[in-house]
C-alpha cells in the first residue's frame, strides 16, 4: 500500500463544489460555543455534500481564524447563514419544506439506526451547545428527535463527533 498524494485524490475546487448537487440535508448549530467544533462541522459538511449550515445564537461565523483551523477552507465551500435565534432558523427551514430533527436525547426520540429518511425529503438536523444541548424551545419546534445509541458511562458525544456520526449515517441512507 502507498499513501495517496493530495493531487491524486481528485478533490473538487471550491467553485466545482458550489456547482455540485448536494444531498438534501442542512445543519443547524444551536449556540455552539467552540470554534473548533464549528470548523469540524464545516469540514464534515463539505465531505458529505451538505446543502447549508445555519449558525445560530452565540455560534461564531466565518471569517474566523479559529473556525479556519479545523475547517481548512470548508468554510469557503459550504453555504452558511446566521440567525440570532435558532427558533427563527427552524421556522425558516420548515417554511422551506424541511423536516427538522433535533439530535438530542428526548422522550420518544428515534434511535439513529431506526431513522429512515423518506426519499426526496429535505432534512435539517439541529446540533446543540456542548453543555446544554439543543434548547427545549427548539426541541419543541422540531418534527422529531434523533438519538445516537450510547452504551458507556457518558451521556453524550462531542458535538462535532455527533455531527460526523449522524451526517455519515443519514448520508449513506439517502445515497443508497
Secondary structure as UniProt FT lines:
FT   HELIX           6..8
FT   HELIX           14..19
FT   STRAND          23..30
FT   HELIX           35..47
FT   TURN            48..49
FT   STRAND          50..56
FT   TURN            57..58
FT   HELIX           65..71
FT   TURN            72..73
FT   HELIX           74..77
FT   STRAND          79..83
FT   HELIX           86..95
FT   TURN            96..97
FT   STRAND          99..103
FT   TURN            107..108
FT   STRAND          110..111
FT   HELIX           112..114
FT   TURN            119..120
FT   STRAND          123..129
FT   TURN            130..132
FT   HELIX           136..141
FT   STRAND          144..147
FT   HELIX           159..175
//
